[in-house]
C-alpha cells in the first residue's frame, strides 16, 4: 500500500508548520519502502494564478529527495496532499503512474491496488 499525508489550513502553511519537521522526516523516510515514486498536489495561494490546483510528481524514491523535503518543510498552501507510491503488481514505475493524478482542478491519490 501507498502512504498519504494531507492537510487543509485556514492560512497558507507547510506540513512542517502543522505537524513539525521531525514528523515530516519520519513520513518521508517511509519512501525507502514505498520507493516507486512520490508526488504532491496543492491549492495555489496566488489569486492571480489560472491554475488553482497544481501538481508535481517523480517516479523515484522520495526518502532522500530534496524537492520532497522542501515541499514538506517550506512550501505553503491552504490545502495539500502528498503521496509515496508502492506500485501495484504489474504497474510500471513511470511518471504517468505516479500519484497524485490531476484532471481540471481535481487531484487524487489513493492507497492500495485497484482491481477490475
C-alpha positions as a Markdown table, in Angstrom:
| # | Residue | x | y | z |
|---|---|---|---|---|
| 1 | Unk | 0.0 | 0.0 | 0.0 |
| 2 | Unk | 1.0 | 3.6 | -0.6 |
| 3 | Unk | 1.4 | 6.3 | 2.1 |
| 4 | Unk | -0.6 | 9.5 | 2.1 |
| 5 | Unk | -0.3 | 12.8 | 4.0 |
| 6 | Unk | -2.7 | 15.7 | 3.6 |
| 7 | Unk | -3.8 | 18.9 | 5.3 |
| 8 | Unk | -6.1 | 21.9 | 5.0 |
| 9 | Unk | -5.4 | 25.1 | 6.8 |
| 10 | Unk | -7.2 | 28.5 | 7.1 |
| 11 | Unk | -4.0 | 30.2 | 6.2 |
| 12 | Unk | -1.1 | 29.1 | 4.0 |
| 13 | Unk | 1.1 | 26.7 | 5.9 |
| 14 | Unk | 3.6 | 23.9 | 5.2 |
| 15 | Unk | 3.3 | 20.4 | 6.5 |
| 16 | Unk | 6.2 | 21.1 | 8.9 |
| 17 | Unk | 4.3 | 24.2 | 10.2 |
| 18 | Unk | 1.4 | 21.9 | 11.1 |
| 19 | Unk | 3.0 | 18.7 | 12.3 |
| 20 | Unk | 6.6 | 19.5 | 12.8 |
| 21 | Unk | 9.8 | 18.7 | 10.9 |
| 22 | Unk | 10.5 | 15.5 | 12.8 |
| 23 | Unk | 7.2 | 14.1 | 11.8 |
| 24 | Unk | 7.8 | 15.2 | 8.2 |
| 25 | Unk | 11.1 | 13.3 | 8.2 |
| 26 | Unk | 9.5 | 10.2 | 9.7 |
| 27 | Unk | 6.8 | 10.3 | 7.0 |
| 28 | Unk | 9.4 | 11.0 | 4.2 |
| 29 | Unk | 11.6 | 8.1 | 5.4 |
| 30 | Unk | 8.7 | 5.7 | 4.6 |
| 31 | Unk | 9.8 | 6.4 | 1.0 |
| 32 | Unk | 12.6 | 3.9 | 1.5 |
| 33 | Unk | 9.9 | 1.1 | 1.4 |
| 34 | Unk | 7.4 | 3.0 | -0.7 |
| 35 | Unk | 10.0 | 3.8 | -3.3 |
| 36 | Unk | 8.2 | 3.6 | -6.6 |
| 37 | Unk | 7.6 | 7.4 | -6.8 |
| 38 | Unk | 6.3 | 10.3 | -4.9 |
| 39 | Unk | 4.1 | 13.3 | -5.7 |
| 40 | Unk | 2.2 | 16.2 | -4.3 |
| 41 | Unk | -0.7 | 18.4 | -5.3 |
| 42 | Unk | -1.7 | 21.7 | -3.7 |
| 43 | Unk | -4.1 | 24.6 | -3.9 |
| 44 | Unk | -2.3 | 27.6 | -5.3 |
| 45 | Unk | -2.1 | 30.5 | -2.9 |
| 46 | Unk | -1.7 | 33.0 | -5.8 |
| 47 | Unk | -5.1 | 34.5 | -6.5 |
| 48 | Unk | -3.9 | 35.6 | -10.0 |
| 49 | Unk | -2.8 | 32.1 | -10.9 |
| 50 | Unk | -5.1 | 30.5 | -13.6 |
| 51 | Unk | -4.2 | 27.0 | -12.2 |
| 52 | Unk | -5.9 | 26.6 | -8.9 |
| 53 | Unk | -4.6 | 23.1 | -8.2 |
| 54 | Unk | -1.0 | 22.3 | -9.1 |
| 55 | Unk | 0.9 | 19.0 | -9.1 |
| 56 | Unk | 4.5 | 17.8 | -9.0 |
| 57 | Unk | 5.5 | 14.1 | -9.2 |
| 58 | Unk | 8.6 | 12.0 | -9.6 |
| 59 | Unk | 8.8 | 8.3 | -10.4 |
| 60 | Unk | 11.6 | 7.6 | -8.0 |
| 61 | Unk | 12.2 | 7.2 | -4.2 |
| 62 | Unk | 11.4 | 10.3 | -2.2 |
| 63 | Unk | 13.2 | 9.4 | 1.1 |
| 64 | Unk | 16.3 | 11.4 | 0.2 |
| 65 | Unk | 14.8 | 13.7 | -2.4 |
| 66 | Unk | 15.5 | 17.4 | -1.5 |
| 67 | Unk | 12.4 | 18.5 | -3.5 |
| 68 | Unk | 10.2 | 16.4 | -1.3 |
| 69 | Unk | 11.9 | 17.8 | 1.8 |
| 70 | Unk | 11.4 | 21.3 | 0.5 |
| 71 | Unk | 7.7 | 20.6 | -0.3 |
| 72 | Unk | 7.1 | 19.3 | 3.2 |
| 73 | Unk | 9.1 | 21.9 | 5.1 |
| 74 | Unk | 8.9 | 25.2 | 3.2 |
| 75 | Unk | 6.2 | 25.2 | 0.5 |
| 76 | Unk | 3.0 | 26.7 | 1.8 |
| 77 | Unk | -0.6 | 26.1 | 0.8 |
| 78 | Unk | -4.1 | 26.2 | 2.3 |
| 79 | Unk | -4.5 | 22.5 | 1.1 |
| 80 | Unk | -2.1 | 19.9 | 0.1 |
| 81 | Unk | -1.7 | 16.1 | -0.4 |
| 82 | Unk | 1.5 | 14.1 | -0.6 |
| 83 | Unk | 1.8 | 10.5 | -1.8 |
| 84 | Unk | 4.6 | 7.9 | -1.5 |
| 85 | Unk | 4.0 | 5.1 | -4.1 |
| 86 | Unk | 4.3 | 1.3 | -3.6 |
| 87 | Unk | 3.5 | 0.2 | -7.1 |
| 88 | Unk | 0.6 | -2.1 | -7.8 |
| 89 | Unk | 1.9 | -5.5 | -9.1 |
| 90 | Unk | 2.3 | -5.3 | -12.8 |
| 91 | Unk | 2.2 | -1.5 | -13.0 |
| 92 | Unk | 5.3 | 0.2 | -14.3 |
| 93 | Unk | 7.2 | 2.8 | -12.4 |
| 94 | Unk | 6.6 | 5.8 | -14.7 |
| 95 | Unk | 5.6 | 9.4 | -14.1 |
| 96 | Unk | 2.1 | 8.7 | -15.6 |
| 97 | Unk | 1.5 | 6.0 | -12.9 |
| 98 | Unk | 2.7 | 8.3 | -10.1 |
| 99 | Unk | 0.2 | 9.9 | -7.9 |
| 100 | Unk | -1.4 | 12.4 | -7.5 |
| 101 | Unk | -3.5 | 12.2 | -10.6 |
| 102 | Unk | -4.9 | 15.5 | -11.9 |
| 103 | Unk | -7.8 | 16.5 | -14.1 |
| 104 | Unk | -9.1 | 20.0 | -14.3 |
| 105 | Unk | -9.0 | 21.2 | -10.7 |
| 106 | Unk | -9.3 | 17.8 | -9.0 |
| 107 | Unk | -6.3 | 15.9 | -7.6 |
| 108 | Unk | -6.5 | 12.3 | -6.5 |
| 109 | Unk | -4.1 | 10.0 | -4.7 |
| 110 | Unk | -5.2 | 6.6 | -3.4 |
| 111 | Unk | -3.8 | 4.0 | -1.1 |
| 112 | Unk | -3.9 | 0.4 | -2.5 |
| 113 | Unk | -4.4 | -1.5 | -5.6 |
| 114 | Unk | -7.4 | -1.0 | -7.8 |
| 115 | Unk | -8.5 | -4.3 | -9.5 |
| 116 | Unk | -11.3 | -4.9 | -12.0 |
